[in-house]
Amino acid sequence: MTPEALAQAAAIVVAARTAGGPFGRLPEAVRPASEAEGYAVQDEAIRRRAAAGQALAGWKIGCTARAMREMLGLDGPSGGAVMEPDVHASPARLPARDLCNPVAECEMAARMARDVEPREGGHDKDSIADFVGACLVSIELAELRLPERESMGVGELIADDFFQKAIVVGDEVADWRSLELAALKATTHVSGALRGEGVGGDVMGHPFAALAWLADALAARGGLLRAGQIVLTGSIVKAAPIGAGDTAVCAIEGLGEVSLTLD
């Protein structure tokens, strides 16, 4: 992409996210044609949102399931930005009218204790653990806001942060090393009804495997996973649609639970 096309694409993404509602395809002349171009647009959108007062709070990791990666033609997971205004403490309440086809995903999150420097050969679940200060339960509130998503390339999905809208975070657990994270059971209930369950290992064998992937991916494009950032490591439970009047409760044994109500 030319610098002009990159700037135009990022401006359209930021304007669409600010306006809310369905988001159609980017004009063909500025449409990212690859993962690399998608991340370039994403990074420029992050810069523009930060300049407007929306600081980067952390990241979400998507497509941690092999079946989803194969369907989209991805070699690995995908990452998206989480901005400060979109971080909510549990219990959270948000207006349903501001959302477009919302879904709730139960995820294990990590709070980074220090910057993650690149590691020769890349990080793994064990090396990345040294940089984690706390683990916690989170809900990723995603929006299926792309009505043409089935015809969109992966670069377009990446440019728009892979459906990220907001996150809800619970209490931070500093003693996470006493827990076998891959074996922890997770559940999602919506208005009292069980919508799905899984275990931490459903995310790439271990949630920290996704975290290591993100650290390496950021380093490859000239960035770093920073101290204080929060990272959602991927949905343990299948996304659950929610609407006005619903309360989603996501729980992970040993880490607690969080809730989100749509008014």
C-alpha positions in Angstrom: 0.0 0.0 0.0 1.1 3.5 -0.7 1.4 5.9 2.3 -1.6 7.8 1.0 -3.7 4.6 0.7 -2.6 3.5 4.2 -3.6 6.9 5.7 -7.0 6.9 3.9 -7.8 3.3 5.0 -6.9 4.1 8.6 -9.0 7.3 8.6 -12.0 5.3 7.3 -11.6 2.6 9.9 -11.4 5.2 12.7 -14.4 7.1 11.5 -16.4 3.9 11.2 -15.5 2.8 14.7 -16.4 6.2 16.0 -19.8 6.3 14.3 -20.7 2.7 15.3 -23.1 0.4 13.4 -22.4 -1.8 10.4 -19.1 -1.3 8.6 -18.9 -2.1 4.9 -15.8 -2.9 2.9 -13.0 -0.4 2.4 -12.8 1.1 -1.1 -10.9 -1.2 -3.4 -8.1 1.3 -3.9 -7.2 1.3 -0.2 -8.2 -2.2 0.7 -5.4 -4.2 2.5 -4.6 -7.2 0.4 -2.5 -9.2 3.0 -2.0 -9.7 6.7 1.0 -7.4 6.6 -1.1 -4.6 5.0 -3.9 -5.2 7.4 -1.6 -4.7 10.4 -0.1 -1.6 8.8 -3.6 -0.1 8.6 -4.4 -1.3 12.2 -1.2 0.3 13.5 -2.0 3.6 11.8 -5.5 3.5 13.2 -4.0 3.0 16.7 -1.8 6.0 16.2 -4.7 8.1 15.1 -7.0 7.0 18.0 -4.2 7.6 20.4 -3.7 11.1 19.0 -7.4 11.7 19.7 -7.0 10.8 23.3 -7.7 7.1 23.2 -4.6 5.5 24.6 -3.7 1.9 23.8 -4.6 -0.3 26.8 -3.6 -3.7 25.4 -4.5 -6.3 22.9 -6.9 -9.1 22.0 -5.9 -12.3 20.3 -8.3 -14.0 17.9 -8.4 -17.1 15.7 -6.7 -19.2 18.3 -8.7 -22.2 17.0 -7.1 -24.2 14.2 -10.4 -24.6 12.4 -10.9 -20.8 12.3 -7.4 -20.2 11.0 -7.8 -22.8 8.3 -11.1 -21.3 7.2 -9.5 -17.8 6.9 -6.2 -19.0 5.4 -4.2 -17.8 8.4 -0.8 -19.3 9.4 -1.3 -18.2 13.0 -3.7 -16.3 15.3 -4.7 -12.6 14.8 -4.3 -9.6 17.0 -6.3 -6.5 17.6 -6.0 -3.4 19.7 -7.9 -2.6 22.9 -8.2 1.1 23.7 -8.5 2.6 27.1 -12.1 3.9 26.7 -13.2 0.4 25.9 -11.9 -1.2 29.1 -14.7 -1.7 31.7 -14.5 -3.2 35.3 -16.9 -5.9 36.2 -19.8 -5.7 36.8 -20.3 -3.6 33.7 -23.4 -2.1 32.1 -23.4 -0.9 28.5 -26.3 0.4 26.3 -27.4 -2.1 23.7 -28.4 0.6 21.3 -24.7 1.4 20.7 -23.8 -2.1 19.6 -24.0 -4.0 16.3 -24.7 -7.7 16.6 -22.8 -8.1 19.9 -21.4 -11.4 21.2 -19.6 -12.2 24.5 -16.5 -14.3 24.6 -15.0 -15.8 27.8 -11.3 -15.3 27.9 -8.3 -15.5 30.2 -6.4 -12.3 30.2 -2.8 -11.4 31.4 -1.5 -8.2 32.8 2.1 -7.6 31.7 4.6 -6.8 34.5 7.3 -5.5 32.2 8.1 -4.9 28.5 8.7 -8.1 26.5 12.0 -7.9 24.7 12.4 -10.0 21.6 13.9 -13.5 22.2 16.2 -15.3 19.8 14.1 -18.1 18.2 10.9 -16.5 19.6 9.0 -16.8 22.9 7.1 -19.8 24.1 4.6 -20.3 26.9 7.4 -20.8 29.5 9.6 -17.8 28.5 6.6 -15.4 28.3 5.4 -16.4 31.8 8.3 -14.4 33.2 6.7 -11.2 32.0 3.2 -11.8 33.3 2.3 -10.0 36.5 -1.3 -11.2 36.9 -4.0 -13.3 35.3 -7.7 -12.6 35.3 -11.1 -13.4 33.8 -12.4 -11.2 31.0 -15.2 -10.8 28.6 -14.4 -9.7 25.1 -17.4 -7.9 23.7 -17.2 -8.3 20.0 -19.4 -7.0 17.3 -20.4 -8.8 14.1 -20.4 -5.4 12.4 -19.1 -6.4 9.0 -22.1 -7.5 6.9 -19.8 -8.4 4.0 -17.3 -10.3 6.2 -17.7 -13.6 4.3 -16.3 -11.9 1.1 -13.6 -9.9 3.0 -9.9 -10.7 3.0 -8.1 -11.3 6.2 -6.3 -8.0 5.8 -9.6 -6.2 6.1 -10.6 -8.1 9.2 -7.2 -7.3 10.8 -7.5 -3.6 10.0 -10.7 -3.5 12.0 -9.2 -5.3 15.0 -11.1 -8.6 14.2 -14.5 -7.5 15.6 -13.1 -6.0 18.9 -15.5 -3.5 20.6 -14.8 -3.6 24.4 -13.6 -5.7 27.2 -14.8 -6.4 30.8 -12.1 -7.3 33.3 -12.3 -8.9 36.7 -10.0 -9.0 39.7 -6.3 -9.6 39.0 -4.8 -12.8 40.5 -1.1 -12.3 41.2 -0.8 -15.9 42.5 -1.6 -17.4 39.1 1.5 -19.7 39.2 -0.3 -21.9 41.8 -2.9 -22.7 39.1 -2.7 -25.1 36.2 -3.9 -22.6 33.7 -4.4 -25.0 30.8 -6.7 -27.2 33.0 -8.9 -24.4 34.4 -12.6 -24.8 33.4 -14.4 -21.8 31.9 -18.1 -21.2 31.4 -20.4 -18.6 29.8 -23.9 -18.1 31.1 -26.4 -15.6 29.4 -29.3 -14.6 31.6 -28.8 -17.7 33.7 -28.6 -20.2 30.8 -25.3 -22.1 30.1 -24.1 -21.1 26.7 -20.8 -23.0 26.6 -17.8 -24.3 28.4 -14.2 -25.2 27.9 -10.7 -25.3 29.5 -7.7 -23.0 29.2 -5.9 -25.5 27.0 -8.5 -25.0 24.3 -6.5 -21.9 23.4 -3.5 -23.2 21.5 -2.8 -25.8 24.1 -2.1 -23.1 26.7 -3.2 -19.5 27.0 0.4 -18.3 27.2 1.1 -19.9 23.8 -1.1 -17.2 22.4 0.6 -14.6 24.5 4.0 -15.7 23.2 2.7 -15.5 19.6 1.5 -11.9 20.2 4.9 -10.8 21.7 6.7 -12.2 18.6 4.2 -10.8 16.2 4.5 -7.3 17.7 8.3 -7.5 17.6 8.2 -8.6 14.0 6.5 -5.4 13.1 8.7 -3.1 15.2 6.6 -3.0 18.4 6.7 -4.4 21.8 4.3 -5.9 24.3 4.5 -3.3 27.0 4.4 -3.3 30.8 0.9 -2.6 32.1 -0.9 -3.7 29.0 -3.6 -6.2 29.3 -3.9 -9.1 26.8 -7.0 -11.2 26.1 -5.5 -14.6 25.0 -8.5 -15.9 23.0 -11.9 -17.2 23.5 -12.1 -20.4 25.6 -15.9 -20.7 25.1 -17.7 -20.2 21.9 -19.0 -16.7 21.4 -22.5 -16.2 22.8 -24.9 -13.6 21.2 -26.3 -11.1 23.7 -29.0 -8.4 23.5 -30.8 -5.8 25.4 -31.8 -7.0 28.8 -29.2 -9.9 28.8 -26.5 -10.4 31.4 -23.5 -12.4 30.4 -21.4 -14.0 33.1 -18.1 -15.6 32.3 -16.2 -17.6 34.9 -12.9 -19.4 35.1 -12.2 -21.6 38.1 -9.5 -20.2 40.3 -9.7 -16.7 38.7 -13.3 -15.7 39.4 -16.0 -14.3 37.2 -17.1 -11.2 35.4 -20.4 -9.9 34.2 -21.8 -7.6 31.5 -25.3 -6.4 31.3 -26.8 -4.7 28.2 -29.4 -2.1 28.9 
